[in-house]
Amino acid sequence: MLSYEESLRILRKTNALLEGHFILSSGLHSQQYVQCAQLLSHPREAELISASLSNKIKEKISNIDVILSPAIGGIIIGYEVGQQLKVKSVFAERENKKLLLRRGFSLPKNSNVLIVEDVITTGKSVLECTDIVNQNEAKLVGYACIIDRTKEKIFKNHDIISQLKFDIKTYNEENLPKEIKNTPPLKPGSRNIKK
């Protein structure tokens, strides 16, 4: 398994972890920004992170039938973890602002489902995936992600298995730290890409 430092090195090398002054999609400011799509655009590095995460998953969960990931961020990591664990991988995508199984994907009744995402911050998308698991009468066996940014426990019965745990501090515009106050901010988010 990769160490925390080795994982950080890979994130920095692939520009998945940026440092500077950023405006997040929430409107808050931060000195760090995570964009796992950058990591996942580098197949060799993505494979290394996926293999390490998969080994962590194997240590905690033994019986997985299907991996479910929310589109768009979770698709590649879900596939990579599925490949490592040799299990089927499907994804849910938004239609009318709601995550649904489409494209003929299904979760068999009583199947053991692991939800895999690139980054979990608020847990909104993975909670929507949990609803899909329940609607299909399948069994949720856990959650996994490359980066866990949660600040508190958000899932009742399962901990998050992650490659890295980050606590990225955020600030309102009125209380920016002096290190970034005079640095022009970037808006690198997937919802609004501007520089």
N, C-alpha and C positions, 0 to 999 in steps of 0.2 A: 504494500500500500504506500501511496505517496504521503510524505509528511506534510504538515501545514505549510512549512516554508517552501517545499518543492511545488506544492499546489499554487501558492501565491506567485512564485516565479513564473509558472506557466500562464497564470492569468495576466500578469504584467507583460510578458513576452508577446502575448496574442492581443494586447490592448483590451482585454475583457475587464481589467481593473484600471481605471484612470484616476489620476490625482490632479487636483486643480480647484476650480470654482465652477460648480454646476447648478443649474436650475432643474429640479426634478419635475416630473409630470404633475406632482401634487402642488407645485408652486414653491415648495420649500427649497432652500439652498443646501449644498453639501460640498465637502472637500474631496469626496471620493464618489466614483460612479461605477456601477457594475453593469456590463453589457455582455451577457453570456453568448449572444449571437456571434460576437467576435471570436470567442474561444471555439465555438462550434463550427466556425468557418475554416478551422485548421484541423484536418482529419487526424493527424498523428497525435497532436496535443489533446484533442477531444477524446481520442481512444484511451490515452493514458489516464485522464481524469475519470472517464467512464469505468475503466477497469478497476481503479481504486475505489470508486463509489460502489461498484458492484460487489467488491470484496467485503466492504462494510455491511452491505445489505445481507450477503450470505451469512455473516456472523450473527445476524439478529433474526432473520426470517428464512425459514427453510422451505416453505411450500407456497410458491407463486405460480399461478396459471396464466395470468394476463397482466400486462402493464398498461395502465391508462394514463395518458398525458393530455394536458390542455394545450390546444393550439394557441399560439404559434410557437411560443418559447419552449414548450416541453417536447415537441415532436422529435427533434434530433436526439436529445439526451434520452428520451424514452426508448427510441429505437436502439441506441447504443447500449443502454443497460439491458434491454431485451436480448440483444445479440450476445452480450457477455453472459447473461443468465440462461440463455437458450430457451426463452419463453416468448410467446406472441406479444406484440406491442400494437396498441391501437390508440387513436387520439380522438378527443372531442373538440368540436369547433363551434364558433358562435354563429347562430342564426337568430335574427331579431333580438340581439343582445343576450342570448341565453346559450350556454354550452350544451351541445347535444351530440350524440353519436350519429354520424352520417356515413355515407359511402359504403353502406352495408356492414359497418362494424357492429359488433354486439358483445355483450358480456354474458356468458352462459350462467344460468341459474346455479347458485352455490359455488361458482368459481372463486378462487382466491385472487384478489386484485390488489396490486401495488400501484399507488399513484405516484408518478414521477414528474417533476417540474424542474426547470432550470434554476429559478430563484423563487424562494418563498419569502414574501415580506408580510403581507396582510393575511394571506391564506385564502383570499376570495376565490380564485380559480380552482384551487384544490378542494375547497369546500363544495363548489359546484360539481366537481368530479365525484365527490363523495355522494352527493345526491343521485348522480347517475348510477353509481354502484348500488345504492339502496333501491332505486327504482327497478333495477334489473334483478333484484333478489340475489345479488352476488355478495361475497364476503370481503370486506376491506381488511387487508393484512398490514397496511402501513403507508407511510409517506416517505419519499426520498427526493433529494434535490442536490444540485451542485453547491449552491450557496443558500444557507439559512440566514435570513436577515430578521427573523421574528424577534420581538423584544420580550414577549411573554408566551406562555404555553397557549396555543390556540386550538389544539385538537384534544378532545377529551381522553380518548383511549389509546393514543399512539404518540410516541415521540417522533421527531423528524430525524431521519438518517441523512446526514449531509457530508459532503467532502470538506466544506469550510463553513464556519459560523462567523458572521460579521455583525458588528454593531456600528453601523455607519451613522454618525451624528448628523442631524439635520437642523437647520436654523431658519427662522423668519428673517425677512430682509432687514428688519429693524435691529436685530441682534447678531449680525455677522461677526465672526472673529476677525481681528485686525489682519491676520495673515492673508485673508481673501477679500477683504473689504474693497480694496482698490484694484482687484483683478477682474477684468471683464468676464462675465459668466458665459458658459456654453450650455446649450440645451440639446444634449445628445440622445434623449429618450426615443424609444421606438414610436411613441405617439406623435412626437413633434421634433423632427430632426432639423435643427438650425445651428449654425455656428456664428 
